[in-house]
Amino acid sequence: MEAEIRRWVEQFAREWIQALEKPKRPKVLFIFCDSSAHEPFSDTFIELQNQGIAYDMLFLDGETSAWLGFHRLECAGSGKVIAADEYAPAPIELSKEYAGVVIPEIDLDNAARIAAGMKGTVKAEIVFSALTLNKFVIVGSDVPGIKRSDRRSLRVLELPVPYAKLFRRYMGQLRELGIAFCEQKQLAKAVTERLSAEKPASVDSMPEKDGKRTADIPTDIMVFPEKLITAQQVRSFAEQNIREIRMRKETVISPLALDLLKEQKISVQYSEDR
């Protein structure tokens, strides 16, 4: 029994160290109107996977609820239930976990809410939190502005002229808020370009002089050459106002140091140096 426990502990420790060594892939959140709306975007997902970009899909189940995997999210207003199960985040918290949000199709109602800074729907709350946290939001530009469910119910494909003009006005206001627009077939390219623009230069890309890295690294970035980061070192980094640590892939971070890195909001970047 003791040998079996030791084997399990050893296996867990090995997997934990491997997880630390592997750089975390950027992930984006796609919001779809219903459970079948994602089907035309299979090529988009293939492109993202080929670029090493992960994604999750959120399927709306009405205006105030949605499904993320097996978790049902609820947006029911202040003082009411916001998550239908204990593991589901509230919509306004969801964007914390993602580099950005992609909405392939937006409608008149949600465009109006977002432009006015109002919450109350899943899309509006997620976009509000993403923009507040300086995450990028990309919306499909070639959309009619009328919900899929409304198109099916009313048997129409476009908004009438007065509503269409109002919708275009809201789209302009969304651009002023910092929301980017592109054609639906270009969503993967737009996401890739946005993530590439936000990705900090790696240690490998820094110019060398006399076999050493040049000293033009920002003062809030530290290149860490050792093989273990301890909690005491992280506290020292925080005192020096270090916001990013660049290290080799084989460097190990102690559990307490990992917690302190998250607490102090110090990011970690891995290089291929040996």
BALOBA-1460 file (C-alpha; in Angstrom, 3 decimals):
// residues 274
<rec num="1" residu="m" x="0.000" y="0.000" z="0.000"/>
<rec num="2" residu="e" x="2.808" y="2.390" z="0.929"/>
<rec num="3" residu="a" x="4.635" y="1.646" z="-2.324"/>
<rec num="4" residu="e" x="1.474" y="2.338" z="-4.311"/>
<rec num="5" residu="i" x="0.939" y="5.682" z="-2.560"/>
<rec num="6" residu="r" x="4.566" y="6.611" z="-3.223"/>
<rec num="7" residu="r" x="4.111" y="5.733" z="-6.910"/>
<rec num="8" residu="w" x="0.987" y="7.905" z="-7.168"/>
<rec num="9" residu="v" x="2.707" y="10.834" z="-5.449"/>
<rec num="10" residu="e" x="5.690" y="10.489" z="-7.759"/>
<rec num="11" residu="q" x="3.449" y="10.410" z="-10.829"/>
<rec num="12" residu="f" x="1.511" y="13.478" z="-9.639"/>
<rec num="13" residu="a" x="4.729" y="15.410" z="-9.011"/>
<rec num="14" residu="r" x="6.040" y="14.515" z="-12.471"/>
<rec num="15" residu="e" x="2.819" y="15.628" z="-14.154"/>
<rec num="16" residu="w" x="2.758" y="18.835" z="-12.113"/>
<rec num="17" residu="i" x="6.306" y="19.728" z="-13.153"/>
<rec num="18" residu="q" x="5.517" y="18.934" z="-16.797"/>
<rec num="19" residu="a" x="2.481" y="21.195" z="-16.620"/>
<rec num="20" residu="l" x="4.652" y="24.026" z="-15.322"/>
<rec num="21" residu="e" x="7.179" y="23.507" z="-18.101"/>
<rec num="22" residu="k" x="4.565" y="23.736" z="-20.844"/>
<rec num="23" residu="p" x="3.691" y="27.346" z="-21.770"/>
<rec num="24" residu="k" x="-0.018" y="28.050" z="-21.532"/>
<rec num="25" residu="r" x="-1.696" y="28.507" z="-24.894"/>
<rec num="26" residu="p" x="-3.760" y="31.660" z="-25.387"/>
<rec num="27" residu="k" x="-7.486" y="30.964" z="-25.333"/>
<rec num="28" residu="v" x="-10.412" y="32.897" z="-26.748"/>
<rec num="29" residu="l" x="-14.142" y="32.611" z="-26.122"/>
<rec num="30" residu="f" x="-16.595" y="32.280" z="-29.001"/>
<rec num="31" residu="i" x="-20.220" y="33.213" z="-28.267"/>
<rec num="32" residu="f" x="-22.847" y="31.629" z="-30.498"/>
<rec num="33" residu="c" x="-26.587" y="32.210" z="-30.709"/>
<rec num="34" residu="d" x="-27.507" y="28.522" z="-30.325"/>
<rec num="35" residu="s" x="-26.051" y="25.015" z="-30.366"/>
<rec num="36" residu="s" x="-25.913" y="24.826" z="-34.173"/>
<rec num="37" residu="a" x="-24.584" y="28.315" z="-34.937"/>
<rec num="38" residu="h" x="-20.948" y="27.161" z="-34.707"/>
<rec num="39" residu="e" x="-21.182" y="24.661" z="-37.562"/>
<rec num="40" residu="p" x="-20.252" y="27.089" z="-40.390"/>
<rec num="41" residu="f" x="-17.057" y="28.037" z="-38.512"/>
<rec num="42" residu="s" x="-15.253" y="24.683" z="-38.592"/>
<rec num="43" residu="d" x="-12.519" y="26.133" z="-40.851"/>
<rec num="44" residu="t" x="-12.048" y="28.991" z="-38.398"/>
<rec num="45" residu="f" x="-11.390" y="26.535" z="-35.567"/>
<rec num="46" residu="i" x="-8.952" y="24.538" z="-37.692"/>
<rec num="47" residu="e" x="-6.978" y="27.717" z="-38.425"/>
<rec num="48" residu="l" x="-6.848" y="28.618" z="-34.743"/>
<rec num="49" residu="q" x="-5.676" y="25.123" z="-33.771"/>
<rec num="50" residu="n" x="-2.944" y="25.262" z="-36.415"/>
<rec num="51" residu="q" x="-1.770" y="28.548" z="-34.869"/>
<rec num="52" residu="g" x="-1.677" y="27.036" z="-31.366"/>
<rec num="53" residu="i" x="-4.667" y="29.050" z="-30.164"/>
<rec num="54" residu="a" x="-7.208" y="27.369" z="-27.898"/>
<rec num="55" residu="y" x="-10.883" y="28.280" z="-27.783"/>
<rec num="56" residu="d" x="-14.084" y="27.602" z="-25.882"/>
<rec num="57" residu="m" x="-17.603" y="27.905" z="-27.225"/>
<rec num="58" residu="l" x="-20.509" y="29.442" z="-25.326"/>
<rec num="59" residu="f" x="-23.989" y="28.667" z="-26.635"/>
<rec num="60" residu="l" x="-26.785" y="31.065" z="-25.757"/>
<rec num="61" residu="d" x="-29.993" y="29.594" z="-24.403"/>
<rec num="62" residu="g" x="-32.067" y="32.770" z="-24.585"/>
<rec num="63" residu="e" x="-30.924" y="36.271" z="-23.705"/>
<rec num="64" residu="t" x="-30.106" y="35.664" z="-20.049"/>
<rec num="65" residu="s" x="-28.694" y="32.125" z="-20.040"/>
<rec num="66" residu="a" x="-26.085" y="30.088" z="-21.891"/>
<rec num="67" residu="w" x="-24.154" y="26.821" z="-21.872"/>
<rec num="68" residu="l" x="-20.372" y="26.520" z="-21.502"/>
<rec num="69" residu="g" x="-19.673" y="22.808" z="-21.770"/>
<rec num="70" residu="f" x="-21.960" y="21.196" z="-19.212"/>
<rec num="71" residu="h" x="-22.261" y="24.341" z="-17.122"/>
<rec num="72" residu="r" x="-25.354" y="26.482" z="-17.399"/>
<rec num="73" residu="l" x="-24.699" y="30.198" z="-16.916"/>
<rec num="74" residu="e" x="-27.450" y="32.535" z="-15.773"/>
<rec num="75" residu="c" x="-27.669" y="36.313" z="-16.023"/>
<rec num="76" residu="a" x="-30.658" y="37.248" z="-13.892"/>
<rec num="77" residu="g" x="-29.861" y="40.625" z="-12.381"/>
<rec num="78" residu="s" x="-28.704" y="41.895" z="-9.023"/>
<rec num="79" residu="g" x="-29.553" y="39.731" z="-6.013"/>
<rec num="80" residu="k" x="-30.733" y="36.784" z="-8.103"/>
<rec num="81" residu="v" x="-29.176" y="33.487" z="-9.091"/>
<rec num="82" residu="i" x="-26.370" y="34.019" z="-11.611"/>
<rec num="83" residu="a" x="-25.152" y="30.429" z="-11.961"/>
<rec num="84" residu="a" x="-27.341" y="27.374" z="-12.289"/>
<rec num="85" residu="d" x="-24.674" y="25.067" z="-10.850"/>
<rec num="86" residu="e" x="-21.949" y="25.646" z="-8.309"/>
<rec num="87" residu="y" x="-19.090" y="25.411" z="-10.816"/>
<rec num="88" residu="a" x="-20.519" y="27.823" z="-13.409"/>
<rec num="89" residu="p" x="-19.099" y="31.362" z="-13.384"/>
<rec num="90" residu="a" x="-21.287" y="34.408" z="-13.709"/>
<rec num="91" residu="p" x="-21.224" y="35.858" z="-17.249"/>
<rec num="92" residu="i" x="-19.528" y="39.038" z="-16.030"/>
<rec num="93" residu="e" x="-16.657" y="36.947" z="-14.577"/>
<rec num="94" residu="l" x="-16.152" y="34.805" z="-17.648"/>
<rec num="95" residu="s" x="-13.809" y="37.034" z="-19.645"/>
<rec num="96" residu="k" x="-11.155" y="36.829" z="-16.903"/>
<rec num="97" residu="e" x="-10.147" y="33.411" z="-18.215"/>
<rec num="98" residu="y" x="-9.686" y="34.433" z="-21.858"/>
<rec num="99" residu="a" x="-7.366" y="36.587" z="-23.937"/>
<rec num="100" residu="g" x="-10.323" y="37.876" z="-25.899"/>
<rec num="101" residu="v" x="-13.952" y="37.387" z="-26.903"/>
<rec num="102" residu="v" x="-15.306" y="36.663" z="-30.391"/>
<rec num="103" residu="i" x="-18.966" y="37.220" z="-31.304"/>
<rec num="104" residu="p" x="-19.511" y="36.039" z="-34.886"/>
<rec num="105" residu="e" x="-23.039" y="37.459" z="-34.989"/>
<rec num="106" residu="i" x="-24.568" y="40.327" z="-33.029"/>
<rec num="107" residu="d" x="-28.122" y="41.622" z="-33.111"/>
<rec num="108" residu="l" x="-29.810" y="44.996" z="-32.741"/>
<rec num="109" residu="d" x="-30.840" y="44.456" z="-29.116"/>
<rec num="110" residu="n" x="-27.396" y="43.453" z="-27.838"/>
<rec num="111" residu="a" x="-25.654" y="46.098" z="-29.933"/>
<rec num="112" residu="a" x="-27.900" y="48.715" z="-28.319"/>
<rec num="113" residu="r" x="-27.247" y="47.420" z="-24.798"/>
<rec num="114" residu="i" x="-23.476" y="47.304" z="-25.260"/>
<rec num="115" residu="a" x="-23.352" y="50.752" z="-26.899"/>
<rec num="116" residu="a" x="-25.341" y="52.213" z="-24.005"/>
<rec num="117" residu="g" x="-23.177" y="50.503" z="-21.377"/>
<rec num="118" residu="m" x="-26.133" y="48.420" z="-20.179"/>
<rec num="119" residu="k" x="-25.930" y="44.864" z="-18.914"/>
<rec num="120" residu="g" x="-28.753" y="42.357" z="-18.526"/>
<rec num="121" residu="t" x="-27.921" y="39.840" z="-21.263"/>
<rec num="122" residu="v" x="-25.130" y="37.277" z="-21.470"/>
<rec num="123" residu="k" x="-23.487" y="38.976" z="-24.454"/>
<rec num="124" residu="a" x="-23.733" y="42.453" z="-22.929"/>
<rec num="125" residu="e" x="-22.240" y="41.384" z="-19.599"/>
<rec num="126" residu="i" x="-19.355" y="39.453" z="-21.168"/>
<rec num="127" residu="v" x="-18.493" y="42.319" z="-23.531"/>
<rec num="128" residu="f" x="-18.712" y="44.844" z="-20.684"/>
<rec num="129" residu="s" x="-16.312" y="42.849" z="-18.505"/>
<rec num="130" residu="a" x="-13.936" y="42.114" z="-21.408"/>
<rec num="131" residu="l" x="-13.634" y="45.781" z="-22.367"/>
<rec num="132" residu="t" x="-13.283" y="46.803" z="-18.709"/>
<rec num="133" residu="l" x="-10.408" y="44.307" z="-18.320"/>
<rec num="134" residu="n" x="-8.772" y="45.519" z="-21.561"/>
<rec num="135" residu="k" x="-9.431" y="42.233" z="-23.362"/>
<rec num="136" residu="f" x="-10.062" y="42.418" z="-27.092"/>
<rec num="137" residu="v" x="-13.552" y="41.888" z="-28.516"/>
<rec num="138" residu="i" x="-14.056" y="40.961" z="-32.179"/>
<rec num="139" residu="v" x="-17.512" y="40.994" z="-33.798"/>
<rec num="140" residu="g" x="-18.606" y="39.758" z="-37.211"/>
<rec num="141" residu="s" x="-19.352" y="42.708" z="-39.493"/>
<rec num="142" residu="d" x="-21.360" y="40.911" z="-42.189"/>
<rec num="143" residu="v" x="-24.474" y="40.266" z="-40.091"/>
<rec num="144" residu="p" x="-28.101" y="41.342" z="-40.644"/>
<rec num="145" residu="g" x="-28.683" y="42.570" z="-37.065"/>
<rec num="146" residu="i" x="-31.674" y="40.319" z="-36.479"/>
<rec num="147" residu="k" x="-31.452" y="37.240" z="-34.257"/>
<rec num="148" residu="r" x="-31.424" y="33.747" z="-35.728"/>
<rec num="149" residu="s" x="-34.508" y="32.847" z="-33.690"/>
<rec num="150" residu="d" x="-36.320" y="35.973" z="-34.942"/>
<rec num="151" residu="r" x="-35.418" y="35.161" z="-38.527"/>
<rec num="152" residu="r" x="-36.892" y="31.700" z="-38.121"/>
<rec num="153" residu="s" x="-40.025" y="32.961" z="-36.372"/>
<rec num="154" residu="l" x="-40.744" y="35.975" z="-38.600"/>
<rec num="155" residu="r" x="-39.477" y="34.419" z="-41.833"/>
<rec num="156" residu="v" x="-37.402" y="37.494" z="-42.680"/>
<rec num="157" residu="l" x="-33.666" y="37.812" z="-43.302"/>
<rec num="158" residu="e" x="-33.077" y="41.539" z="-42.840"/>
<rec num="159" residu="l" x="-34.175" y="44.395" z="-40.627"/>
<rec num="160" residu="p" x="-36.497" y="47.019" z="-42.109"/>
<rec num="161" residu="v" x="-34.737" y="50.204" z="-43.264"/>
<rec num="162" residu="p" x="-35.307" y="52.298" z="-40.085"/>
<rec num="163" residu="y" x="-34.017" y="49.503" z="-37.841"/>
<rec num="164" residu="a" x="-31.119" y="48.811" z="-40.230"/>
<rec num="165" residu="k" x="-30.025" y="52.469" z="-39.957"/>
<rec num="166" residu="l" x="-30.269" y="52.275" z="-36.176"/>
<rec num="167" residu="f" x="-28.218" y="49.076" z="-36.176"/>
<rec num="168" residu="r" x="-25.449" y="50.708" z="-38.270"/>
<rec num="169" residu="r" x="-25.398" y="53.615" z="-35.836"/>
<rec num="170" residu="y" x="-24.892" y="51.244" z="-32.914"/>
<rec num="171" residu="m" x="-22.120" y="49.447" z="-34.803"/>
<rec num="172" residu="g" x="-20.310" y="52.778" z="-35.110"/>
<rec num="173" residu="q" x="-20.654" y="53.344" z="-31.363"/>
<rec num="174" residu="l" x="-19.262" y="49.868" z="-30.660"/>
<rec num="175" residu="r" x="-16.172" y="50.743" z="-32.698"/>
<rec num="176" residu="e" x="-15.728" y="53.838" z="-30.537"/>
<rec num="177" residu="l" x="-15.716" y="51.562" z="-27.480"/>
<rec num="178" residu="g" x="-12.779" y="49.646" z="-28.954"/>
<rec num="179" residu="i" x="-14.617" y="46.666" z="-30.437"/>
<rec num="180" residu="a" x="-13.067" y="45.406" z="-33.678"/>
<rec num="181" residu="f" x="-15.132" y="44.236" z="-36.651"/>
<rec num="182" residu="c" x="-14.263" y="41.883" z="-39.489"/>
<rec num="183" residu="e" x="-15.990" y="39.527" z="-41.897"/>
<rec num="184" residu="q" x="-16.937" y="36.192" z="-40.390"/>
<rec num="185" residu="k" x="-14.587" y="34.261" z="-42.694"/>
<rec num="186" residu="q" x="-11.690" y="36.424" z="-41.432"/>
<rec num="187" residu="l" x="-12.267" y="35.822" z="-37.711"/>
<rec num="188" residu="a" x="-9.352" y="33.404" z="-37.294"/>
<rec num="189" residu="k" x="-6.963" y="35.829" z="-38.986"/>
<rec num="190" residu="a" x="-8.219" y="38.713" z="-36.842"/>
<rec num="191" residu="v" x="-7.728" y="36.706" z="-33.629"/>
<rec num="192" residu="t" x="-4.235" y="35.573" z="-34.655"/>
<rec num="193" residu="e" x="-3.147" y="39.097" z="-35.550"/>
<rec num="194" residu="r" x="-4.516" y="40.503" z="-32.310"/>
<rec num="195" residu="l" x="-2.743" y="37.905" z="-30.174"/>
<rec num="196" residu="s" x="0.501" y="38.374" z="-32.116"/>
<rec num="197" residu="a" x="0.346" y="42.126" z="-31.550"/>
<rec num="198" residu="e" x="-0.161" y="41.653" z="-27.798"/>
<rec num="199" residu="k" x="2.485" y="38.940" z="-27.333"/>
<rec num="200" residu="p" x="5.627" y="40.315" z="-25.634"/>
<rec num="201" residu="a" x="8.994" y="39.671" z="-27.238"/>
<rec num="202" residu="s" x="10.521" y="36.412" z="-26.013"/>
<rec num="203" residu="v" x="14.020" y="36.066" z="-24.644"/>
<rec num="204" residu="d" x="15.045" y="34.281" z="-27.850"/>
<rec num="205" residu="s" x="14.084" y="37.280" z="-29.976"/>
<rec num="206" residu="m" x="16.283" y="39.725" z="-28.051"/>
<rec num="207" residu="p" x="19.444" y="40.840" z="-29.835"/>
<rec num="208" residu="e" x="22.766" y="39.549" z="-28.506"/>
<rec num="209" residu="k" x="26.043" y="41.357" z="-28.026"/>
<rec num="210" residu="d" x="29.276" y="39.545" z="-27.182"/>
<rec num="211" residu="g" x="27.299" y="36.386" z="-26.468"/>
<rec num="212" residu="k" x="25.039" y="38.091" z="-23.919"/>
<rec num="213" residu="r" x="21.595" y="39.616" z="-24.028"/>
<rec num="214" residu="t" x="21.531" y="43.366" z="-24.515"/>
<rec num="215" residu="a" x="20.439" y="45.567" z="-21.665"/>
<rec num="216" residu="d" x="17.492" y="47.119" z="-23.498"/>
<rec num="217" residu="i" x="14.987" y="44.997" z="-21.569"/>
<rec num="218" residu="p" x="12.286" y="47.061" z="-19.814"/>
<rec num="219" residu="t" x="12.944" y="47.577" z="-16.112"/>
<rec num="220" residu="d" x="9.779" y="45.697" z="-15.100"/>
<rec num="221" residu="i" x="10.967" y="42.507" z="-16.854"/>
<rec num="222" residu="m" x="13.499" y="40.101" z="-15.337"/>
<rec num="223" residu="v" x="15.408" y="37.343" z="-17.160"/>
<rec num="224" residu="f" x="15.717" y="34.526" z="-14.594"/>
<rec num="225" residu="p" x="18.657" y="32.148" z="-15.280"/>
<rec num="226" residu="e" x="18.267" y="29.738" z="-12.345"/>
<rec num="227" residu="k" x="16.392" y="26.424" z="-12.244"/>
<rec num="228" residu="l" x="14.102" y="27.041" z="-9.240"/>
<rec num="229" residu="i" x="11.940" y="29.986" z="-8.221"/>
<rec num="230" residu="t" x="11.090" y="30.185" z="-4.514"/>
<rec num="231" residu="a" x="8.506" y="32.257" z="-2.659"/>
<rec num="232" residu="q" x="11.266" y="34.425" z="-1.158"/>
<rec num="233" residu="q" x="12.503" y="35.298" z="-4.659"/>
<rec num="234" residu="v" x="8.984" y="36.203" z="-5.791"/>
<rec num="235" residu="r" x="8.630" y="38.575" z="-2.841"/>
<rec num="236" residu="s" x="11.898" y="40.196" z="-3.919"/>
<rec num="237" residu="f" x="10.585" y="40.545" z="-7.488"/>
<rec num="238" residu="a" x="7.444" y="42.254" z="-6.183"/>
<rec num="239" residu="e" x="9.524" y="44.727" z="-4.155"/>
<rec num="240" residu="q" x="11.419" y="45.593" z="-7.359"/>
<rec num="241" residu="n" x="8.113" y="46.135" z="-9.207"/>
<rec num="242" residu="i" x="8.878" y="43.264" z="-11.604"/>
<rec num="243" residu="r" x="5.795" y="42.487" z="-13.694"/>
<rec num="244" residu="e" x="7.182" y="39.730" z="-15.933"/>
<rec num="245" residu="i" x="9.731" y="36.952" z="-15.490"/>
<rec num="246" residu="r" x="11.414" y="35.245" z="-18.441"/>
<rec num="247" residu="m" x="12.897" y="31.825" z="-17.740"/>
<rec num="248" residu="r" x="13.997" y="28.562" z="-19.295"/>
<rec num="249" residu="k" x="11.404" y="25.852" z="-19.864"/>
<rec num="250" residu="e" x="13.080" y="23.519" z="-17.349"/>
<rec num="251" residu="t" x="12.843" y="26.046" z="-14.494"/>
<rec num="252" residu="v" x="10.606" y="24.806" z="-11.664"/>
<rec num="253" residu="i" x="8.323" y="27.093" z="-9.623"/>
<rec num="254" residu="s" x="7.549" y="26.043" z="-6.050"/>
<rec num="255" residu="p" x="3.829" y="25.798" z="-5.144"/>
<rec num="256" residu="l" x="3.974" y="28.776" z="-2.762"/>
<rec num="257" residu="a" x="5.922" y="30.809" z="-5.319"/>
<rec num="258" residu="l" x="3.278" y="30.019" z="-7.944"/>
<rec num="259" residu="d" x="0.550" y="31.313" z="-5.637"/>
<rec num="260" residu="l" x="2.531" y="34.487" z="-4.952"/>
<rec num="261" residu="l" x="3.100" y="35.066" z="-8.672"/>
<rec num="262" residu="k" x="-0.651" y="34.987" z="-9.223"/>
<rec num="263" residu="e" x="-1.285" y="37.173" z="-6.181"/>
<rec num="264" residu="q" x="1.274" y="39.781" z="-7.287"/>
<rec num="265" residu="k" x="0.075" y="39.525" z="-10.932"/>
<rec num="266" residu="i" x="3.569" y="38.714" z="-12.183"/>
<rec num="267" residu="s" x="3.444" y="36.902" z="-15.518"/>
<rec num="268" residu="v" x="5.842" y="34.163" z="-16.635"/>
<rec num="269" residu="q" x="7.260" y="33.740" z="-20.145"/>
<rec num="270" residu="y" x="9.274" y="30.694" z="-21.221"/>
<rec num="271" residu="s" x="12.211" y="30.627" z="-23.632"/>
<rec num="272" residu="e" x="13.970" y="27.799" z="-25.443"/>
<rec num="273" residu="d" x="17.396" y="28.679" z="-24.079"/>
<rec num="274" residu="r" x="19.363" y="25.839" z="-22.570"/>
